[in-house]
Amino acid sequence: MKNKPILIFSGEPNSIFFEIFFKIMINNKIKNPLILISSIKLLKLQMKKFNFKKKVNLIKSKNLSMQTLDNNKINLLNIEYYQENTFEKISKKSNVFIKNSFKLAFKIIRENNIYKFINGPISKKTFLDKKFLGITEYISNEFKIKNTAMLIYNKKLSVCPITTHLPLKLVAKKINKKIISDKVYLIDKFYKENFDIKPKIAILGLNPHCESTHKYNEDEKIIKPCVKSLSKLYNISGPYSSDTIFLKKNRKKFDVIVGMYHDQVLTPLKTLFEYDAINITLGLPFLRISPDHGPNEKMLGKNLSNPLSLLKAIKFLDKN
């Protein structure tokens, strides 16, 4: 196969995935063939709903490298799933479908030397059932990788939370020198391999203004010494206060801002760039990306959803 295919799993059946996928297929030229993992019945329901017309090329997972694939048709690996209506309420009904889709995707990645993978939005609460903090951790576990990182990437500025989907009351207990060091290593490696640069990394403190009246201050005891030690190896500085780091004059100094918890860095990034960002899992033996939004149940069927994040995910892999 001349161009390496991009493997895409549609994700939660009751999400905005197909709406934004169809919009991308109409208006954009993509050189690498897209291979969609989903249900043929679900796909046809969605095509009818959004009046999207394109031939479907049902393919087999074996000998993908021997098949001629292009984007004139939707190249589909079918996973059985049935629902009567185009959209239903998100529930555990789709869990087997999601699990089987991931299983097939991982099998193809291992056996066909495919290293480009996108998964559509998934309801973490419904699918993971408290067994994993997020899809990042779910995939990492499947490949037995302990050190991974969530990088929300934009070419102007990216962010990485040290802890992911963790309740705030548990964050402080998870902050230590090793976890910070591990994430910084992956960020530095990613930027060197993909952009040939040594990234400028800012580390945020945990407490407001990096201060605490409490007898134990994580910023002084853990984060500050860690940054000092890591600065010998990486282009890194901090800790910085999170209430000022995203001011224009401050954020333009860095490629990546690393926060101690999820919303500390994702909230300002989404405010700045909205859908112009993608979620990249660092540390896996392949490039895994997901659009930086969820199933968006409130927008189902309205044909008003913004496809930019999924488009950015595809375009990022299409040039690599």
C-alpha positions in Angstrom: 0.0 0.0 0.0 1.6 3.3 -1.1 0.2 5.4 1.7 -0.2 4.1 5.2 -3.9 3.9 6.1 -5.4 5.8 9.0 -7.6 3.5 11.2 -10.7 5.3 12.6 -13.1 3.8 15.1 -16.4 5.7 15.2 -16.8 5.5 19.0 -20.1 5.7 20.8 -22.9 4.9 18.4 -25.0 7.8 19.8 -22.6 10.6 19.2 -21.9 13.4 16.7 -19.1 11.3 15.1 -20.8 10.5 11.8 -22.1 14.0 11.3 -18.6 15.5 11.5 -17.1 12.6 9.6 -19.4 13.1 6.7 -18.6 16.8 6.7 -14.9 16.0 6.4 -15.4 13.5 3.7 -17.2 16.0 1.5 -14.9 19.0 1.7 -11.4 17.8 2.3 -8.7 16.0 0.4 -7.0 13.3 2.4 -4.1 11.4 0.8 -3.9 8.4 3.2 -6.8 5.9 2.9 -9.2 6.0 5.8 -10.3 2.7 7.3 -13.5 3.0 9.4 -14.3 0.5 12.1 -18.1 0.7 12.7 -21.4 -1.0 12.1 -22.8 -1.1 8.5 -26.3 -0.8 9.8 -25.5 2.2 12.0 -23.6 3.8 9.1 -26.5 3.5 6.7 -28.9 4.9 9.3 -26.6 8.0 9.7 -26.1 8.4 6.0 -29.8 8.5 5.5 -30.3 11.0 8.4 -27.7 13.4 7.1 -28.4 12.8 3.4 -24.8 11.7 2.8 -24.2 9.7 -0.3 -21.1 7.7 -0.8 -20.4 4.0 -1.7 -19.3 1.7 1.1 -16.4 -0.6 0.5 -16.8 -3.5 3.0 -13.3 -4.9 3.6 -11.7 -7.7 5.6 -9.1 -7.2 8.3 -6.7 -9.8 6.9 -4.0 -8.8 4.4 -4.9 -5.1 4.5 -1.5 -4.3 2.9 -2.5 -6.2 -0.2 -5.7 -4.3 -0.8 -6.1 -1.2 -2.9 -7.8 1.4 -0.8 -8.7 5.0 -1.4 -11.1 7.6 -0.1 -13.5 7.5 -3.1 -15.5 5.1 -1.0 -15.9 4.5 2.8 -13.6 1.6 3.6 -15.5 -0.2 6.3 -14.6 -3.0 8.7 -18.0 -4.1 10.0 -18.7 -4.7 13.7 -22.2 -6.0 14.4 -24.4 -3.5 16.2 -28.1 -2.8 15.8 -30.4 -0.1 16.9 -33.8 0.7 15.4 -33.5 4.5 15.5 -30.7 6.7 14.2 -30.1 7.9 17.8 -30.9 6.4 21.2 -30.0 7.4 24.7 -26.4 6.6 25.6 -26.3 3.4 27.7 -24.3 0.3 28.4 -26.0 -1.3 25.3 -23.1 -0.2 23.2 -20.3 -1.5 25.5 -19.8 -4.8 23.6 -19.7 -3.0 20.3 -17.1 -0.5 21.6 -15.0 -3.3 23.2 -15.1 -5.4 20.0 -14.2 -2.4 17.9 -11.2 -1.6 20.1 -10.2 -5.2 20.0 -10.2 -5.3 16.2 -8.3 -2.0 16.0 -5.6 -3.3 18.3 -5.3 -6.5 16.4 -4.9 -4.7 13.1 -2.3 -2.3 14.6 -0.2 -5.3 15.9 -0.5 -7.4 12.7 -0.4 -4.9 9.9 2.2 -2.4 11.0 -0.4 0.4 11.1 0.6 3.1 13.5 -2.1 5.8 12.9 -5.3 5.4 15.0 -8.2 7.7 15.8 -11.1 6.9 18.0 -14.3 8.8 18.0 -15.9 10.2 21.2 -16.8 7.7 23.9 -18.9 8.1 27.1 -16.2 7.3 29.7 -18.8 7.0 32.4 -20.8 4.4 30.6 -18.1 2.4 28.9 -15.3 2.4 31.5 -17.7 1.8 34.4 -15.1 3.2 36.9 -12.5 0.6 35.9 -10.2 3.2 34.2 -9.9 7.0 34.6 -10.2 7.5 30.9 -9.7 6.0 27.4 -6.0 6.9 27.6 -5.6 4.6 30.5 -7.8 1.9 28.9 -5.7 1.8 25.8 -2.4 2.0 27.8 -3.5 -1.0 29.8 -4.3 -3.0 26.6 -0.7 -2.5 25.4 0.7 -2.9 28.9 2.3 0.6 28.8 2.6 2.2 32.3 4.0 5.6 31.3 1.7 7.5 28.9 0.6 11.2 28.8 -2.4 13.1 27.5 -1.2 15.9 25.3 -3.9 18.3 24.1 -2.1 19.6 21.0 -2.3 22.9 19.1 0.6 24.1 17.0 0.7 27.4 18.9 0.4 25.9 22.4 -0.2 22.5 23.9 -1.1 21.4 27.4 -0.6 18.2 29.4 -2.3 17.4 32.7 -0.1 15.3 35.1 -3.3 13.7 36.4 -6.2 13.1 34.1 -9.8 12.3 35.0 -9.2 12.3 38.7 -11.4 13.8 41.4 -9.8 17.0 42.8 -9.6 15.7 46.3 -7.3 12.9 45.1 -4.9 15.0 42.9 -2.5 16.1 45.7 -1.9 12.5 46.7 -0.8 11.6 43.1 1.7 14.4 42.6 5.3 13.3 42.9 8.7 13.7 41.2 8.4 10.5 39.2 5.1 11.2 37.5 6.2 14.7 36.6 9.5 13.4 35.2 7.8 10.7 33.2 5.4 13.1 31.5 8.1 15.6 30.7 10.2 12.9 29.1 7.4 11.9 26.8 6.6 15.5 25.8 10.2 16.2 25.0 10.5 13.0 23.0 7.3 13.7 21.0 8.4 17.1 20.0 11.9 16.0 19.0 10.6 13.1 16.9 7.7 14.9 15.2 8.9 18.5 14.9 12.7 18.3 15.5 12.7 20.8 18.3 13.5 20.8 22.0 10.2 22.1 23.4 9.9 24.9 25.9 8.0 23.5 28.8 6.3 25.4 31.6 5.3 23.5 34.8 2.4 24.9 36.9 2.1 24.7 40.6 -0.7 22.9 42.4 -1.9 25.6 44.8 -3.2 29.1 44.1 -0.2 31.4 43.3 2.0 28.4 44.1 1.5 29.2 47.8 -0.1 27.4 50.7 -0.8 28.3 54.4 -1.0 24.6 55.1 2.0 23.0 56.8 2.7 20.9 53.7 3.2 22.8 50.4 3.5 20.5 47.4 4.9 23.4 45.3 7.9 23.9 47.6 8.4 20.2 48.6 7.8 18.4 45.3 7.3 20.5 42.2 10.0 23.2 42.6 12.9 20.7 43.4 11.6 18.5 40.5 11.7 21.3 38.0 15.2 22.3 39.2 16.4 18.7 38.6 14.8 18.3 35.2 16.1 21.7 34.0 19.5 20.0 33.6 18.0 17.7 30.9 15.1 19.7 29.4 14.1 23.2 28.4 11.8 23.5 31.4 10.9 26.1 34.0 8.5 26.7 36.9 6.5 26.3 38.9 4.2 29.1 37.6 0.9 30.2 38.9 -2.0 29.0 36.7 -4.0 32.2 37.0 -1.4 34.2 34.9 0.5 31.7 32.8 -2.1 31.8 30.0 -1.9 35.6 29.6 -0.8 36.3 26.0 2.7 37.7 27.0 3.4 34.6 29.1 2.0 31.7 27.0 3.8 32.8 23.9 7.1 31.8 25.6 6.2 28.1 25.7 5.4 25.2 23.5 3.7 23.2 26.2 2.2 24.0 29.6 2.0 21.2 32.1 -0.6 21.3 34.8 -1.2 19.2 37.8 -4.8 18.4 37.1 -7.2 18.1 34.1 -9.2 21.4 34.1 -6.2 23.5 35.2 -4.9 23.4 31.7 -7.8 22.1 29.5 -10.2 24.9 30.4 -7.9 27.8 29.3 -6.8 25.9 26.2 -10.3 25.3 25.0 -11.2 28.9 25.8 -8.3 30.0 23.6 -8.7 27.5 20.7 -12.1 25.9 21.1 -12.2 22.9 18.7 -8.7 23.6 17.2 -7.0 21.0 19.3 -6.5 17.3 19.4 -5.9 14.7 22.1 -2.7 12.7 21.5 -1.7 9.9 23.7 2.1 9.9 24.2 4.0 6.8 25.0 2.2 4.2 22.9 3.9 2.2 20.2 1.6 4.0 17.6 0.0 7.4 17.2 -3.4 7.5 18.9 -5.4 10.6 18.6 -9.0 11.5 19.5 -11.0 14.7 18.8 -11.0 16.9 21.8 -14.7 16.6 22.7 -17.2 14.0 23.8 -20.3 12.4 22.2 -22.2 15.7 22.7 -25.6 14.1 23.3 -27.4 17.4 23.2 -26.3 18.1 19.6 -27.3 14.7 18.1 -29.1 15.0 14.8 -29.0 18.8 14.6 -26.2 18.9 11.9 -24.6 21.9 13.7 -21.5 20.3 15.2 -18.1 21.6 14.4 -15.8 19.0 12.6 -12.6 20.9 13.2 -11.1 18.8 15.9 -11.6 15.5 14.0 -10.3 17.2 10.9 -7.2 18.3 12.7 -6.7 14.7 14.0 -6.9 13.3 10.4 -4.7 16.0 8.9 -2.1 15.5 11.6 -1.8 11.8 10.7 -2.2 12.4 7.0 1.1 14.3 6.8 3.1 11.9 9.0 
